[in-house]
Amino acid sequence: MSETGESARIQTVRDSYRAYETGDRDLIESILAPKLTFYAPPDPGIDRETYFERCWPNAGSITGFEFVRLEEISGDAVLVTYESSKEDGSRFRNTEIHTFDGEQVCRVEVYFGWDL
């Protein structure tokens, strides 16, 4: 448990969103497993390299995440629902499942929400 009482996995997931807010590529690199598989409607089952090509360019354009739901599920995964703000003032809501292999995230499933 962390100083805040959260599990290490929840803290790791929080850190992954912080990496997006700050554009910290080194941080996200340390979180994502080499064999990452990423799922989202436009990107069903892409690998880590493709994830960094298609998804990481959005880093830094997000100004914040507000967690609606952030909890461990099924022993090796963290469920997240968040509302997020972008630099252009738009807001959106998504739900994601981050699955772990050891201390790193090996699978991310993104379920798009809606514009707020």
Secondary structure per residue as TSV (DSSP state, phi and psi in degrees):
chain	resnum	aa	ss	phi	psi
A	1	M	-	360.0	144.9
A	2	S	-	-80.6	178.5
A	3	E	T	-61.0	-27.5
A	4	T	T	-85.8	-1.3
A	5	G	S	90.0	1.0
A	6	E	-	-83.9	153.2
A	7	S	-	-70.1	161.6
A	8	A	H	-61.9	-35.4
A	9	R	H	-67.7	-42.2
A	10	I	H	-63.9	-40.4
A	11	Q	H	-64.0	-38.9
A	12	T	H	-62.6	-43.1
A	13	V	H	-65.0	-43.4
A	14	R	H	-55.6	-43.8
A	15	D	H	-62.1	-34.4
A	16	S	H	-65.2	-37.2
A	17	Y	H	-72.1	-35.3
A	18	R	H	-61.8	-38.2
A	19	A	H	-59.9	-39.1
A	20	Y	H	-66.9	-40.8
A	21	E	H	-63.9	-37.1
A	22	T	H	-102.4	-9.9
A	23	G	T	73.0	26.7
A	24	D	-	-83.4	89.6
A	25	R	H	-63.6	-38.9
A	26	D	H	-60.8	-40.6
A	27	L	H	-63.8	-49.6
A	28	I	H	-65.6	-34.6
A	29	E	H	-60.0	-38.1
A	30	S	H	-73.8	-21.6
A	31	I	H	-86.3	-37.7
A	32	L	E	-87.6	128.6
A	33	A	E	-66.5	152.0
A	34	P	E	-56.8	-31.1
A	35	K	E	-99.7	33.7
A	36	L	E	-57.0	139.1
A	37	T	E	-124.0	128.6
A	38	F	E	-117.7	130.5
A	39	Y	E	-122.3	128.3
A	40	A	E	-153.5	158.2
A	41	P	T	-48.3	-44.2
A	42	P	T	-83.1	-10.8
A	43	D	E	-134.5	70.7
A	44	P	E	-79.4	102.0
A	45	G	E	82.1	38.3
A	46	I	E	-82.2	157.0
A	47	D	E	-87.5	177.9
A	48	R	H	-60.0	-45.6
A	49	E	H	-60.8	-44.8
A	50	T	H	-67.1	-36.6
A	51	Y	H	-56.0	-47.5
A	52	F	H	-67.7	-30.1
A	53	E	H	-71.9	-44.0
A	54	R	H	-92.9	-38.3
A	55	C	T	-100.9	-40.4
A	56	W	G	-62.0	-29.7
A	57	P	G	-56.4	-17.7
A	58	N	G	-74.9	-15.0
A	59	A	T	-59.8	140.2
A	60	G	T	91.0	-21.1
A	61	S	S	-88.0	-7.5
A	62	I	E	-99.4	128.6
A	63	T	E	-94.8	-15.1
A	64	G	E	-179.5	158.5
A	65	F	E	-125.8	133.6
A	66	E	E	-114.1	117.7
A	67	F	E	-82.5	122.9
A	68	V	E	-89.5	-37.4
A	69	R	E	-143.9	131.5
A	70	L	E	-154.0	98.3
A	71	E	E	-150.8	150.8
A	72	E	E	-75.2	140.7
A	73	I	E	-135.3	154.1
A	74	S	T	49.3	25.5
A	75	G	T	79.8	-27.5
A	76	D	T	-136.4	17.8
A	77	A	E	-140.0	156.9
A	78	V	E	-123.2	129.4
A	79	L	E	-97.2	131.2
A	80	V	E	-133.0	130.7
A	81	T	E	-121.2	131.8
A	82	Y	E	-140.4	157.4
A	83	E	E	-113.3	135.9
A	84	S	E	-131.1	151.4
A	85	S	E	-116.6	143.0
A	86	K	E	-108.9	163.5
A	87	E	T	-55.6	-32.1
A	88	D	T	-79.0	1.8
A	89	G	S	92.4	-10.0
A	90	S	-	-73.3	155.8
A	91	R	E	-132.0	151.8
A	92	F	E	-149.6	167.6
A	93	R	E	-132.7	132.5
A	94	N	E	-135.1	161.5
A	95	T	E	-123.6	138.7
A	96	E	E	-136.9	152.6
A	97	I	E	-120.7	124.1
A	98	H	E	-108.2	116.7
A	99	T	E	-102.2	138.3
A	100	F	E	-105.0	148.5
A	101	D	E	-123.2	103.0
A	102	G	T	68.7	-125.2
A	103	E	T	-97.4	-1.6
A	104	Q	E	-113.1	154.5
A	105	V	E	-81.0	124.0
A	106	C	E	-108.5	-13.2
A	107	R	E	-151.6	134.5
A	108	V	E	-128.1	130.1
A	109	E	E	-117.0	123.7
A	110	V	E	-110.7	128.1
A	111	Y	E	-115.3	107.6
A	112	F	E	-62.9	137.3
A	113	G	E	-95.7	-120.7
A	114	W	E	-145.6	162.3
A	115	D	E	-72.0	142.4
A	116	L	-	-106.2	360.0
